[in-house]
Amino acid sequence: MKRIIIYVFCLFVLFVGTSFAEKTTLNIGSGAEGGVYYRIIEEIGKFCNSATLGIEHYMVESGSPAKKQPEGGSVKNLRNLLNNNINAGIIQADIAHLEKMNNQDMNRIQALVPLHKEYVHIIVPTIVRKIVQEATKGKFGFGAKEAVYGVVENPLENIGQLSGLKVVAWGGSIKTAEIIKLMSNIGYEIIPVEDLEEAKLKINNNEASAIIAVVGTPAPFVEALPKREFKLLNLNKATQDSLNSIYGVGKVSYDNLGTLSGQSAEVFSVDSILFTRVYSTPQMVSALSELQNSIKKKIFEIRDASGTHPAWQTIDPSRPVKWDNVFTGK
């Protein structure tokens, strides 16, 4: 009889302890609603929320009238993580590396889970304008001639040939362009723009020679470029060697770029990582451990579920990452 009472009492204690376990909600920086980062965090929440763990997008009030919107992207997520506005956020590894070069606070930033890879697309027009006859001033107001332009095939083939030229980039891709320039000593000039449309305008007006854009593949905006009007630059060995501590190498292919049969190019790949920071309280360490373990445990379930983002098919949450401070749950 005593054994039965003790057994029932233990079950009661276990039930009460589980029922009243404190739930920790993690505020996570993602990205614009509908984008890759937003979708990934949304789906992590769907599969990993539990009685003890909650997942929320970091939201800020914006617009008129003001309403709460998700705020994110690599640059903002890193800033919000350093400023303790979020508990975790998706950040490109190269942007984290750039910040680490100049900010000791990055020593407390930890990689929680590696996510998908993004690819550095360096896009140039296939045809460029070239002066075939220089302008002449003439004499005494007579005989002046304007320059004559022709069109030729773009001679650019690899990233190393961008030295001395102008490139355009927007968002987090500006930081990537800075890192490549800094560590490879390719002396191009970076012109920040607001978006793709402004970037294409700069290219069409001969104000820039290339677009640098870091996106997952296949990138919808690249697939939407006019056929045969643009091509991708490949890597050259010297640049690849100078950046192998930060970037991997991947191959991307597009039917609408390059020649009639499309183009495949070797480009830099960069990890998108769910980063967190160093926490000391058992509650936060436990919540982050649960999130990390849950993603690892449920990766195949997430991949196989209908409607989840295609990026999950390439995500391996147990693979090593190019970051030296990894969350271990201790």
C-alpha positions in Angstrom: 0.0 0.0 0.0 2.8 2.4 0.9 4.5 1.7 -2.5 1.3 2.6 -4.3 0.9 5.8 -2.3 4.6 6.8 -3.0 4.2 5.9 -6.7 1.0 8.0 -7.0 2.7 10.9 -5.1 5.6 10.9 -7.5 3.3 10.9 -10.5 1.5 13.9 -8.9 4.7 15.8 -8.3 5.9 15.1 -11.9 2.5 16.2 -13.3 2.5 19.4 -11.2 6.1 20.2 -12.1 5.5 19.7 -15.8 2.2 21.6 -15.7 3.6 24.6 -14.0 7.0 24.7 -15.7 7.8 28.2 -16.8 7.5 28.9 -20.5 10.2 31.0 -22.1 9.4 32.9 -25.2 12.4 33.8 -27.4 12.2 37.0 -29.5 14.0 36.3 -32.8 15.0 38.7 -35.5 14.0 37.4 -38.9 13.3 39.7 -41.9 10.6 41.2 -44.1 7.3 39.4 -44.1 7.2 36.7 -46.8 11.0 36.7 -47.2 13.3 33.7 -46.6 14.3 34.7 -43.1 10.7 35.4 -42.1 9.5 32.1 -43.4 12.2 30.1 -41.7 11.5 31.6 -38.3 7.8 31.2 -38.8 8.3 27.5 -39.6 10.7 27.0 -36.7 7.9 28.4 -34.5 5.4 26.1 -36.0 7.4 23.0 -35.4 9.4 23.9 -32.2 6.9 25.7 -30.0 6.1 23.7 -26.9 4.7 24.0 -23.4 8.1 25.4 -22.3 9.3 27.2 -25.4 7.7 30.0 -27.5 9.1 31.6 -30.7 8.2 35.2 -31.7 9.3 37.5 -34.5 10.9 40.7 -33.4 8.4 43.4 -34.3 8.6 47.2 -34.4 6.0 49.9 -35.0 6.3 51.5 -38.5 4.3 53.0 -41.2 1.4 55.4 -41.2 -0.8 54.6 -39.4 1.8 52.9 -37.2 1.5 49.1 -36.9 3.8 46.4 -35.7 5.9 45.0 -38.5 8.7 42.4 -38.4 12.1 44.0 -38.5 15.2 42.2 -39.6 17.8 41.3 -42.2 21.4 40.5 -41.3 22.6 44.0 -40.5 19.6 44.9 -38.3 19.5 41.5 -36.6 23.2 41.8 -35.7 22.6 45.3 -34.3 19.5 44.2 -32.4 21.4 41.2 -30.9 24.3 43.3 -29.7 21.9 45.8 -28.3 19.9 43.1 -26.4 16.7 43.8 -28.3 16.4 40.1 -29.4 17.4 36.8 -28.1 18.5 35.4 -31.5 18.5 36.4 -35.1 19.4 35.1 -38.6 22.7 36.8 -39.8 25.0 36.2 -42.7 28.3 34.8 -41.3 30.4 37.3 -43.4 28.6 40.3 -41.9 29.2 38.9 -38.4 32.9 38.4 -39.3 33.2 42.0 -40.5 31.7 43.3 -37.3 34.1 41.1 -35.3 37.1 42.7 -36.8 36.3 46.0 -35.1 34.0 45.2 -32.2 35.0 43.2 -29.1 31.4 42.8 -28.1 31.2 40.1 -30.9 33.1 37.8 -28.5 29.8 37.1 -26.8 27.9 36.3 -30.0 27.4 32.6 -30.5 26.3 30.4 -33.4 23.2 28.5 -32.4 22.1 26.7 -35.6 23.5 26.8 -39.1 20.7 27.4 -41.7 20.8 27.7 -45.4 23.6 29.0 -47.6 23.3 32.1 -49.6 25.3 32.9 -52.8 27.3 36.0 -53.8 25.9 36.8 -57.3 28.1 39.2 -59.2 26.1 40.2 -62.2 27.3 42.2 -65.3 25.7 43.0 -68.6 26.7 40.8 -71.5 27.0 43.7 -73.9 28.7 47.1 -73.0 29.0 50.4 -74.7 32.5 51.3 -75.8 33.9 54.4 -77.5 35.0 53.5 -81.0 36.0 57.0 -82.0 37.1 59.7 -79.6 35.4 63.1 -79.6 37.4 65.9 -81.3 37.2 69.6 -80.4 37.8 71.1 -83.8 39.2 74.6 -84.4 37.5 77.9 -84.3 34.2 76.2 -83.7 34.4 74.1 -86.8 35.1 70.4 -87.2 34.1 69.3 -83.7 32.9 65.7 -83.5 31.1 63.9 -80.7 32.4 60.5 -79.5 31.1 57.5 -81.4 30.0 54.6 -79.3 29.6 51.0 -80.3 28.6 47.8 -78.4 30.9 45.0 -77.7 30.8 41.8 -75.7 31.6 42.4 -72.0 35.2 41.2 -71.5 34.7 40.7 -67.7 34.8 37.0 -66.8 35.9 36.8 -63.1 35.7 38.8 -59.9 39.4 39.7 -60.0 38.8 41.9 -63.1 36.6 44.4 -61.1 39.6 46.3 -59.9 39.2 50.0 -60.8 35.5 49.6 -61.6 32.3 50.6 -59.8 29.9 48.1 -58.3 26.4 48.6 -56.9 24.8 46.8 -53.9 22.0 47.2 -51.5 21.1 46.0 -48.0 23.4 43.4 -46.4 25.1 42.9 -49.8 26.9 46.2 -49.2 28.6 44.7 -46.3 29.6 41.6 -48.4 31.0 43.9 -51.1 33.1 45.6 -48.4 34.4 42.4 -47.0 35.4 41.0 -50.4 37.1 44.3 -51.3 38.9 44.5 -47.9 40.2 41.0 -47.8 41.0 40.4 -51.5 42.5 43.8 -52.3 40.3 44.1 -55.4 40.1 47.9 -55.7 36.6 48.5 -56.9 34.4 51.3 -55.7 31.1 50.5 -54.0 28.0 52.5 -54.8 25.2 51.8 -52.3 21.7 51.8 -53.9 18.2 51.3 -52.5 17.1 48.3 -54.5 17.5 46.2 -57.7 15.7 48.8 -59.8 18.2 51.5 -58.9 21.0 49.0 -59.4 19.9 48.2 -62.9 19.5 51.9 -63.7 23.1 52.5 -62.7 24.2 49.7 -65.0 22.1 50.9 -67.9 23.5 54.4 -67.6 27.1 53.1 -67.5 27.5 54.5 -63.9 28.5 51.0 -62.6 29.9 47.9 -64.1 28.5 45.1 -61.8 25.8 44.3 -59.3 26.8 42.4 -56.1 23.8 40.6 -54.5 23.8 38.0 -51.8 20.7 35.8 -52.1 19.6 32.2 -51.9 19.4 30.2 -55.1 17.6 30.2 -57.4 17.0 33.9 -56.8 13.7 35.1 -58.2 15.0 38.5 -59.2 17.9 36.9 -61.1 15.5 34.6 -62.9 13.4 37.6 -63.9 16.3 39.4 -65.6 15.9 39.7 -69.4 17.3 36.7 -71.2 20.9 36.9 -72.4 21.3 40.5 -71.2 23.3 39.6 -68.1 25.9 37.1 -67.0 27.6 36.0 -63.8 31.2 36.5 -63.0 33.2 33.4 -61.8 35.7 33.3 -59.0 39.4 33.5 -59.7 41.8 31.4 -57.5 43.6 34.3 -55.9 40.4 35.8 -54.6 39.0 32.5 -53.5 42.2 31.7 -51.5 42.1 35.1 -49.8 38.6 34.6 -48.5 38.4 30.9 -47.8 38.3 31.6 -44.0 34.8 33.2 -44.4 33.3 31.9 -47.7 32.8 28.6 -49.2 32.4 28.0 -52.9 29.2 26.9 -54.7 27.8 26.6 -58.2 24.7 28.4 -59.3 22.9 28.0 -62.6 20.4 30.1 -64.5 18.7 29.4 -67.9 18.3 33.2 -68.6 21.9 34.3 -68.1 24.9 34.1 -70.4 24.6 32.1 -73.6 21.6 30.6 -75.3 21.9 27.5 -73.2 22.1 29.4 -69.9 25.1 29.7 -67.5 26.6 28.0 -64.5 29.1 29.9 -62.4 31.3 29.2 -59.4 30.5 31.8 -56.8 31.1 32.5 -53.1 28.7 30.8 -50.7 28.1 32.2 -47.2 26.3 30.6 -44.2 23.1 32.1 -42.9 23.3 31.3 -39.2 20.8 31.6 -36.3 23.0 33.5 -33.8 22.4 34.1 -30.2 24.5 35.7 -27.4 26.0 34.4 -24.2 23.4 34.0 -21.5 24.0 33.0 -17.9 20.6 32.2 -16.4 19.5 28.5 -16.4 16.1 29.6 -17.9 17.6 31.2 -21.0 20.3 28.5 -21.5 17.6 25.9 -21.2 15.3 27.6 -23.7 18.1 28.1 -26.3 19.2 24.4 -25.8 15.6 23.3 -26.4 15.4 25.4 -29.6 18.7 24.1 -30.9 17.9 20.4 -30.1 14.4 20.7 -31.4 15.5 22.0 -34.8 18.1 19.2 -35.1 15.5 16.6 -34.0 12.8 17.8 -36.3 14.8 18.7 -39.4 13.4 15.8 -41.5 9.9 16.5 -40.3 10.2 20.1 -41.4 11.7 19.1 -44.8 9.0 16.6 -45.5 6.1 18.9 -44.6 4.2 20.3 -47.5 4.5 24.1 -48.0 7.7 24.7 -45.9 10.3 26.9 -47.5 12.5 25.1 -50.1 15.6 26.3 -48.2 15.0 23.6 -45.6 16.0 20.9 -48.2 19.6 22.1 -47.9 19.7 22.9 -44.2 21.8 20.6 -42.0 21.6 22.0 -38.5 24.4 19.7 -37.3 27.0 20.7 -39.8 30.1 22.8 -38.8 30.1 26.5 -39.4 32.7 29.2 -40.1 32.4 30.7 -36.6 34.6 30.0 -33.6 32.1 30.5 -30.8 29.3 27.9 -30.9 26.5 27.6 -28.4 26.8 24.3 -26.5 24.1 24.7 -23.9 26.6 25.1 -21.0 
